[in-house]
Amino acid sequence: MQSIKVENIEKWYARNYESNLYGLRILYNDISPLVKELKFENELLGYSTNGIPIHKIKIGNGPKRILIWSQMHGNESTGTKALFDLFKFLADSSHNSKIIKSILETCTLICIPMLNPDGAINYTRENAVNIDLNRDAVDKKGVESNLLRNLLDSFNPHFCFNLHDQRTLFNVSGFENPATISFLAPSEDITRKVTKGRTETMSVIVAMNDLLQKAIPNHIGRYTDEFYPTATGDNFQKLGHNTILIEAGHFPNDYEREITRKYNFFAMLQGIYFLSITNDYNNYHSYFDIPNNDKFFFDIIYINAKTKESNDLTDIGVLFKYKIINNKLVRYVHIEKTGDLNYFYAHSKIDLKGKLLNQ
């Protein structure tokens, strides 16, 4: 299996990533000027519930059709940043001509960089009328769900990349490492049967994992393949469109997900390049060797802390949450668990030395 050389893509990325996008909250107004400047075909797919444009970007003219969408959940923007990094890479003719030539000649990509712009404003998973688009694949109540489904039916992709973010609580099972990138080949039914379509999806994930293990070893996890009857990925896989779920997670001290976006980009590029050069999807068995995600991280564990309920010293585990105040994204701490947390990990550990936690 041919793989992109990590050192080459690292050098390119350091000089050329899309620096106009930064942070957790990415809005339509952030991507709109970048979309207008793209060298690729840009069409209006439709409008969100509140009338914000939703674009589709077409890249390449090859026979292998790949559909990619990001920010189905408005508060999950890492994939959006990585997509614009990918756009810059594929438009840069000064380097890696072999990779770009293979992708552009062999594949046709259609990308939706922001499916849920209303949710991006509110920094919510849901759209403007509180519909979780990732649980709307059957009912299709959301305007945005119908736009995606109509595009799926008309484009008829062989493969889909479904880009999401996951919380900072996930670690790679067996390691004290956050799950920086996690993958899933969605199940097609409740039995979780390993179908032909799923093995094809798994083989692409194996290629992406092989690359990432060279860059960030033991920071890659595998998401649960529990079947969700109303989920987008599960239903698209069931319909015969091989769907690769990429969950962008935490990297140490990277709460803006600027390092994670790089590895999200690495994964996408490797996956698309792999699809451009192969028709052999038999190398899938090592998918099951990717460790599962566990949930053993807190953003902060306070040790030797007192609570209002007791003077006894204890541990307090908190996770960061976010809300919009005066159109600004504000982070706050939320107590998740109190007690003996010796079996948990922390992105940061603070000794309160018998003091009360002030929130």
C-alpha positions as CSV (number, residue, x, y, z in Angstrom):
1,M,0.0,0.0,0.0
2,Q,1.4,3.4,-1.0
3,S,1.3,6.0,1.7
4,I,2.0,9.7,1.8
5,K,5.3,10.5,3.4
6,V,4.6,12.2,6.8
7,E,7.7,14.4,6.6
8,N,6.8,15.8,3.2
9,I,3.2,16.7,4.2
10,E,4.4,18.1,7.5
11,K,6.7,20.5,5.7
12,W,3.9,21.6,3.3
13,Y,1.4,22.0,6.0
14,A,3.6,24.3,8.1
15,R,3.9,26.7,5.3
16,N,0.5,26.5,3.6
17,Y,-2.4,25.6,5.9
18,E,-5.4,27.8,5.8
19,S,-4.5,30.4,8.4
20,N,-7.6,32.4,7.9
21,L,-9.6,29.9,9.9
22,Y,-8.8,29.5,13.6
23,G,-10.4,28.3,16.8
24,L,-13.5,26.3,17.7
25,R,-16.3,28.6,16.5
26,I,-16.2,28.7,12.7
27,L,-19.1,30.6,11.0
28,Y,-20.4,31.0,7.5
29,N,-18.9,34.5,7.4
30,D,-15.5,33.0,8.1
31,I,-15.6,30.6,5.2
32,S,-17.6,32.8,2.7
33,P,-14.6,34.8,1.4
34,L,-12.5,31.7,1.2
35,V,-15.2,29.9,-0.8
36,K,-15.3,32.7,-3.3
37,E,-11.5,32.5,-3.8
38,L,-11.4,28.8,-4.5
39,K,-10.1,27.6,-7.8
40,F,-12.6,24.8,-7.9
41,E,-16.3,24.7,-9.0
42,N,-18.5,26.3,-6.4
43,E,-22.3,26.0,-6.5
44,L,-25.0,26.9,-4.2
45,L,-26.5,23.7,-2.8
46,G,-29.3,25.6,-1.0
47,Y,-30.1,27.5,2.1
48,S,-30.2,26.7,5.8
49,T,-33.4,27.0,7.9
50,N,-32.5,30.6,8.6
51,G,-31.5,31.4,5.0
52,I,-27.7,31.1,5.1
53,P,-26.1,29.7,1.9
54,I,-24.8,26.2,1.9
55,H,-22.2,25.5,-0.8
56,K,-20.9,22.5,-2.6
57,I,-17.4,22.4,-4.0
58,K,-16.5,20.1,-6.9
59,I,-13.0,19.0,-7.4
60,G,-11.6,16.6,-10.1
61,N,-13.3,14.8,-12.9
62,G,-12.5,11.1,-12.2
63,P,-14.8,8.2,-12.1
64,K,-14.5,7.5,-8.3
65,R,-17.1,9.7,-6.7
66,I,-16.5,10.9,-3.1
67,L,-18.8,13.0,-1.0
68,I,-17.5,14.9,2.0
69,W,-19.4,17.1,4.4
70,S,-18.5,19.0,7.6
71,Q,-20.2,20.8,10.4
72,M,-23.4,18.7,10.3
73,H,-23.2,19.7,14.0
74,G,-22.7,23.4,14.2
75,N,-20.3,23.2,17.1
76,E,-18.0,20.7,15.4
77,S,-15.7,22.7,13.2
78,T,-12.4,20.9,13.1
79,G,-13.3,19.1,9.9
80,T,-14.2,22.4,8.2
81,K,-10.8,23.8,8.9
82,A,-9.2,20.6,7.6
83,L,-11.3,20.7,4.5
84,F,-10.0,24.2,3.6
85,D,-6.5,22.9,4.2
86,L,-7.3,20.1,1.8
87,F,-8.6,22.7,-0.8
88,K,-5.3,24.6,-0.5
89,F,-3.3,21.4,-1.0
90,L,-5.2,20.3,-4.1
91,A,-4.9,23.8,-5.6
92,D,-1.2,24.0,-5.1
93,S,0.5,22.9,-8.3
94,S,4.0,23.6,-7.0
95,H,4.4,20.4,-5.0
96,N,3.4,16.7,-4.7
97,S,2.2,16.6,-8.3
98,K,1.9,12.8,-8.2
99,I,-0.6,12.9,-5.4
100,I,-2.6,15.7,-6.8
101,K,-2.6,14.4,-10.3
102,S,-3.8,11.0,-9.1
103,I,-6.7,12.5,-7.1
104,L,-7.8,15.0,-9.7
105,E,-7.7,12.5,-12.5
106,T,-9.2,9.5,-10.7
107,C,-11.7,11.0,-8.3
108,T,-14.5,13.5,-8.3
109,L,-15.0,15.1,-4.9
110,I,-18.0,17.0,-3.9
111,C,-17.5,18.8,-0.5
112,I,-20.0,20.6,1.7
113,P,-17.8,22.7,4.0
114,M,-20.6,23.7,6.3
115,L,-23.9,21.9,6.4
116,N,-25.4,23.5,9.5
117,P,-24.5,27.2,9.5
118,D,-27.3,28.1,11.9
119,G,-26.0,25.7,14.5
120,A,-22.5,27.2,14.0
121,I,-23.9,30.6,15.1
122,N,-25.6,29.2,18.1
123,Y,-22.7,26.8,18.8
124,T,-25.0,23.8,19.0
125,R,-25.2,20.4,17.5
126,E,-28.8,21.1,16.3
127,N,-30.0,23.3,13.5
128,A,-32.1,26.4,14.0
129,V,-35.2,24.4,14.9
130,N,-33.4,22.0,17.3
131,I,-33.0,19.1,14.9
132,D,-29.9,17.0,15.2
133,L,-29.1,16.4,11.5
134,N,-27.1,13.4,12.4
135,R,-30.2,11.7,13.7
136,D,-32.5,12.9,10.9
137,A,-31.5,10.5,8.1
138,V,-34.9,8.7,8.2
139,D,-37.4,11.4,9.0
140,K,-35.5,14.1,7.1
141,K,-37.3,16.9,8.9
142,G,-34.5,19.3,8.5
143,V,-34.0,21.5,5.5
144,E,-30.3,20.7,5.6
145,S,-30.9,16.9,5.9
146,N,-32.9,17.0,2.7
147,L,-30.1,19.0,0.9
148,L,-27.6,16.4,1.9
149,R,-29.8,13.5,1.0
150,N,-30.8,14.9,-2.4
151,L,-27.1,15.4,-3.2
152,L,-26.4,11.9,-2.1
153,D,-29.1,10.5,-4.5
154,S,-28.0,12.7,-7.5
155,F,-24.3,12.3,-7.1
156,N,-24.4,8.6,-6.1
157,P,-21.0,8.6,-4.3
158,H,-18.9,5.4,-3.9
159,F,-17.5,6.7,-0.7
160,C,-18.5,9.4,1.9
161,F,-16.4,11.2,4.5
162,N,-18.6,12.3,7.5
163,L,-16.6,14.8,9.5
164,H,-17.3,15.3,13.2
165,D,-15.7,16.4,16.5
166,Q,-15.6,14.4,19.7
167,R,-15.3,15.6,23.3
168,T,-12.1,15.8,25.3
169,L,-13.1,12.9,27.6
170,F,-12.1,10.2,25.1
171,N,-8.8,8.3,25.4
172,V,-7.3,5.5,23.4
173,S,-8.1,2.3,25.2
174,G,-5.0,1.0,26.9
175,F,-3.1,4.3,26.7
176,E,-3.0,7.5,28.7
177,N,-3.4,9.4,25.4
178,P,-6.4,11.4,24.2
179,A,-8.1,10.1,21.1
180,T,-6.9,12.8,18.7
181,I,-8.5,11.1,15.7
182,S,-11.1,8.3,15.9
183,F,-12.6,6.3,13.0
184,L,-15.7,4.3,12.4
185,A,-16.9,2.0,9.6
186,P,-20.7,2.3,10.5
187,S,-22.8,-0.8,10.8
188,E,-25.6,-1.4,8.4
189,D,-28.0,-3.1,10.9
190,I,-28.3,-4.1,14.5
191,T,-26.2,-7.3,14.0
192,R,-23.1,-5.2,13.1
193,K,-22.4,-7.7,10.4
194,V,-19.1,-7.1,8.5
195,T,-20.5,-6.7,5.0
196,K,-18.6,-6.1,1.8
197,G,-19.4,-2.4,2.0
198,R,-18.0,-2.2,5.5
199,T,-14.8,-4.1,4.6
200,E,-14.3,-1.5,1.8
201,T,-14.8,1.3,4.3
202,M,-12.5,-0.4,6.8
203,S,-9.7,-0.8,4.3
204,V,-9.7,3.0,3.7
205,I,-9.5,3.5,7.5
206,V,-6.6,1.1,7.7
207,A,-4.7,3.3,5.2
208,M,-5.5,6.4,7.2
209,N,-4.6,4.8,10.5
210,D,-1.2,3.6,9.1
211,L,-0.3,7.1,8.2
212,L,-1.4,8.7,11.5
213,Q,0.4,6.1,13.5
214,K,3.6,7.4,12.0
215,A,2.7,10.9,13.0
216,I,1.0,10.6,16.3
217,P,1.4,7.0,17.5
218,N,-1.2,5.6,19.9
219,H,-3.4,8.7,19.6
220,I,-5.9,7.0,17.2
221,G,-9.0,5.3,18.4
222,R,-12.0,3.4,17.0
223,Y,-15.5,4.5,17.6
224,T,-18.2,2.1,18.7
225,D,-20.0,0.4,15.8
226,E,-23.3,0.2,17.6
227,F,-26.1,0.6,15.0
228,Y,-28.1,3.8,15.2
229,P,-31.2,3.4,13.1
230,T,-31.7,7.2,12.4
231,A,-28.0,8.1,12.0
232,T,-26.7,9.5,8.8
233,G,-23.6,7.4,8.5
234,D,-25.4,4.1,9.3
235,N,-28.1,4.8,6.8
236,F,-25.8,6.0,4.0
237,Q,-23.7,2.8,4.5
238,K,-26.9,0.8,4.5
239,L,-27.8,2.4,1.2
240,G,-24.5,1.3,-0.4
241,H,-22.5,4.5,0.0
242,N,-19.4,3.5,1.9
243,T,-19.2,6.0,4.7
244,I,-16.1,6.8,6.7
245,L,-16.7,8.6,10.0
246,I,-13.8,10.8,11.2
247,E,-14.1,12.1,14.7
248,A,-11.6,14.9,15.5
249,G,-10.7,14.9,19.2
250,H,-8.2,16.4,21.6
251,F,-4.4,16.7,21.4
252,P,-2.5,17.8,24.5
253,N,-2.8,21.5,25.2
254,D,-4.8,22.0,21.9
255,Y,-8.1,23.3,23.0
256,E,-8.5,25.3,19.8
257,R,-8.0,22.1,17.8
258,E,-5.4,23.6,15.6
259,I,-3.1,20.6,15.9
260,T,-6.0,18.2,15.6
261,R,-7.1,19.8,12.4
262,K,-3.7,19.0,10.8
263,Y,-4.1,15.3,11.5
264,N,-7.7,15.5,10.4
265,F,-6.3,16.8,7.1
266,F,-3.6,14.2,7.0
267,A,-6.2,11.5,7.4
268,M,-8.5,12.8,4.7
269,L,-5.7,13.3,2.2
270,Q,-4.4,9.8,2.8
271,G,-7.9,8.3,2.5
272,I,-8.7,10.1,-0.8
273,Y,-5.2,9.3,-2.2
274,F,-5.6,5.7,-1.3
275,L,-9.0,5.6,-3.1
276,S,-7.4,7.2,-6.1
277,I,-4.7,4.5,-6.5
278,T,-6.4,1.2,-5.6
279,N,-9.3,-1.1,-6.3
280,D,-8.2,-3.6,-3.8
281,Y,-10.1,-3.3,-0.5
282,N,-9.1,-6.7,1.0
283,N,-6.6,-5.2,3.6
284,Y,-9.2,-4.5,6.2
285,H,-8.6,-6.9,9.0
286,S,-6.2,-4.6,11.0
287,Y,-9.1,-2.2,11.4
288,F,-10.1,-4.3,14.4
289,D,-6.6,-3.8,15.8
290,I,-7.2,-0.1,16.2
291,P,-8.0,0.4,20.0
292,N,-11.4,1.4,21.0
293,N,-12.3,4.8,22.5
294,D,-12.6,4.9,26.2
295,K,-14.0,7.7,28.4
296,F,-11.4,8.2,31.1
297,F,-10.3,11.8,30.7
298,F,-11.3,14.9,32.5
299,D,-10.1,18.3,31.4
300,I,-9.1,19.0,35.0
301,I,-8.9,16.8,38.0
302,Y,-8.7,18.8,41.3
303,I,-7.1,16.8,44.0
304,N,-7.2,17.4,47.8
305,A,-10.4,19.5,47.3
306,K,-13.2,20.3,49.7
307,T,-16.8,20.6,48.7
308,K,-19.7,22.5,50.2
309,E,-21.2,19.2,51.2
310,S,-18.2,17.8,53.1
311,N,-15.0,18.9,54.7
312,D,-13.4,15.6,53.7
313,L,-10.7,15.9,51.0
314,T,-11.7,14.5,47.7
315,D,-11.1,14.6,43.9
316,I,-13.2,16.6,41.5
317,G,-13.3,15.9,37.8
318,V,-14.5,18.7,35.5
319,L,-15.1,19.0,31.8
320,F,-15.1,22.2,29.9
321,K,-18.4,23.3,28.3
322,Y,-19.2,26.2,26.0
323,K,-21.9,28.7,25.5
324,I,-22.5,31.9,23.5
325,I,-22.6,35.1,25.5
326,N,-22.9,38.4,23.5
327,N,-22.0,36.5,20.4
328,K,-18.8,35.3,21.9
329,L,-17.8,31.7,22.7
330,V,-17.3,31.4,26.4
331,R,-15.8,28.4,28.2
332,Y,-16.8,27.3,31.6
333,V,-16.2,24.3,33.9
334,H,-18.8,21.7,34.7
335,I,-18.3,19.2,37.5
336,E,-18.8,15.7,36.2
337,K,-17.7,13.5,39.0
338,T,-16.6,13.7,42.6
339,G,-14.8,11.0,44.6
340,D,-11.7,8.9,44.1
341,L,-10.5,9.6,40.6
342,N,-7.2,7.7,40.7
343,Y,-8.4,5.5,37.8
344,F,-9.0,8.5,35.5
345,Y,-6.7,10.7,33.4
346,A,-6.6,14.5,33.4
347,H,-5.5,16.9,30.7
348,S,-4.5,19.0,33.7
349,K,-4.2,18.2,37.4
350,I,-4.4,20.8,40.1
351,D,-3.8,20.4,43.9
352,L,-6.3,22.6,45.8
353,K,-4.5,21.8,49.1
354,G,-7.7,21.6,51.1
355,K,-9.4,24.6,49.6
356,L,-13.0,24.8,48.3
357,L,-13.3,24.7,44.5
358,N,-14.5,28.1,43.2
359,Q,-16.5,27.9,40.0
